[in-house]
Amino acid sequence: MTHGTNDRAGAPYARVASIIAVALALFLGLTMVTGDAYMFHGTNSGPGRPYNLAAAKDANRLLPYWPDPALELAQIKAFDSLNSVSAAPADLAVARQWTAVAVSRDPKNPALWTLLAGAEVDIKAYGLARTDYDRALSCDKWYTQALQGLAQLAETDHDWSRAIHFYRLALTTAVNDAVMSASLRASLSAAEGHVASGSG
């Protein structure tokens, strides 16, 4: 008898907990839908206005745990750098910062580390880029774009042997991508040409 009384007494609390859980789920769902809508407007704001920085910032505010809104902000700042020569270095630096934010939200993603390294190449922070390509490879040791990035960094140092090493590794990972394979073969051939000619 006592057991039945306790069950009845606990029933209102269970209902309240269920209502709170449903309300929270609805709130989170609405937040995600709204954030997605802002993300869409961030890169599809209309003819002649390909990007909307305010909408992208709203998306990032509503979706603070996902890398995509931060990447969108990075993309917008990188685009701004192409349209304002005097501000290009500052815009590229901000693009790099937002890419780093995206990485912090998904640090096991080799694609994000590779994007961060690419942003660092854009600002000529080659040491940071090399470190972050290596971090991409620590997530996936056969990540093609990271291997290619390390080869390209070796080229900037005129280290053609190292470039050849990474281009060959990258080629072994790109056998199912005809376009990437063709690009890597061309780069590998050019690096081998430098070694053969003794240039560099």
N, C-alpha and C positions, 0 to 999 in steps of 0.2 A: 504493500500500500504506500509506504513512504517513497519507494522507488518511483512509483507512478506520479506522485506529487512533485518530486524533483524534476522529472521529465517535463511536466506541465510548466513548472516554474522556469525551466531553461528554454522553453520554446520561443518566448518573445526575443530573447537574446540571439537565438539562432536566426530568427527572421530579420532582426536588425543587421546582423553580420552579413546575411545574404543580400540585403538591400544595399549595404555599403559596398560590397564586392561588385554588384551589378553596376552601381553608380560609378565606381572607380573604373571598371572596364569600359563603360560608355564614354567616360571622360577621356581615357587614354585613346580609345578608338577615334573620337572626334578630334583630339589633338593630332593624331597621326594623319588623318584625312586632311585636316586643315594645313598641316605642315607640308604634305605632299602637294596640295594645291598651290601654296606659296612657292614651293620648289619649281613647279611647272611655270609659274609666272616669272620666276627669276631668270629663266632662260628662254621664255617665249612671250615676251612682253609686247610684241606687235611689230609691224613693218617699220624698218628704220631704227628700231630700238630693240636690239636682240637680247639685251640684258637689263634686269631690274634689280639693282643692288638692295633696295629697301625690302623687296619681297624675299630675296635670298637671305637677308638678315633675319626676317621674321621666321622663315623656315628653320634656320639654325637655332633660333630661340625656342621654337616649339619641338624640335627634334634634337636635343642636345647630346644624345648618346649615339647617334648614327653618323658615319663619316660622310655620307652623301651631301648634306647641306654645306659642310665645311669645304668639300671639294668644289661645290658650285661657287662659293665665294672666291675660292682660289682661281677658278676659271674666269670669273668676271674680272678680277684684278689683273690676271695675265692678259686678258683682252684689252683692258684699259691701257696696259703698257704699250700696246701696238698703236694706240691712237693719240698718245701724248708723249712725244719724244723726251721732253724735259722731265716728265714724271716717271718715265719707264723704270729706272732702277728702284724707285720707291714702290711702285706697283708690283714689280716682280718680287721684291722682298716681302710685301704683304701676301702675295700669292703663295710664297714659300711658307709663311707663318700659318696660313689657313690649311695648307697641305699637311703641315706638321700636326695641326689639331685633328685632322681626319685620321692620321696614323695613330694618334693617341687613343682614338676610339675603337680601333681595330688593329692592334699591333702585331697580330699574327698573319696579316694579309700581305703577301709579297708584292702585289700590285701597288698597294699604297706606298710601301717603302720605295718602290721604283719610281713612282710619281714624285715623291719627295726628293729623291736623288736628282731627277730631271729638273725639278724646280731649282735645286742648288746649282746644277750646271748652268742654268739660265743666269744666275747671279754670280757665276764664276767662283763658287765656293766648292772647288774640286775635291778638297780633302773631305768635306762633309758628304759630298756626293758619293765618293768611294766607300766611305763608312756605311752609308745607307744602302748602296747596292749590295754590300756584304750582308747587311741585315736582311735584305730581301732574300738573299740566298740562304740565310740561316733558317728562314721560314720554308723555302723550297729551293733546294740546291740546284735544281734544273730549270729555274725560272728564266725563260729565254731572254726577256727584255732586260733583266738585270745583268746577265752575261754579256749581252750586246752593249749595255751601258758601260761596263767595265772595259770592254774592248775599245770603245770610243774614247774613254778617259785615257787609256794607254796611248791612243793616237795623239791626243793633245800633248802628251809628254814625249812624243816621237819614240815611244817604246814599242817598236813594231813587232818584236818577238812576243811580247806580252799581249799585244793586240791580236796577233795570229792565234795565240793560245785560247783566248776567250771567244774569238769568232768561231774557231773550230768546235769548242764546247757548245756554243749557242746553236750551231748548225745541227749538232746531233739531237737537239731538243726540238727542232723545228721541221722535222721530216714530213709532218702532215699539214704544213702551211707553205704552199707554193710561193706565195708572195714574199713572206718573211725569208724563206730559204734563198730566193733569188737575190734579195737585198743583202743578206749575210754573205752569200758567195761573192758578190761584187765587192763588198768591203774587204773580205778575206783576200781576194785576188789583188786588190790595191795595196793592202798591207804587205803581202808577199812580194809585190813588185818593188816596194821600198827596200825590203831586205835584200832582194836580188841585186838592186842597183847600188846598194851601200849608202843610200840617202838617209837623212834623218838627223 
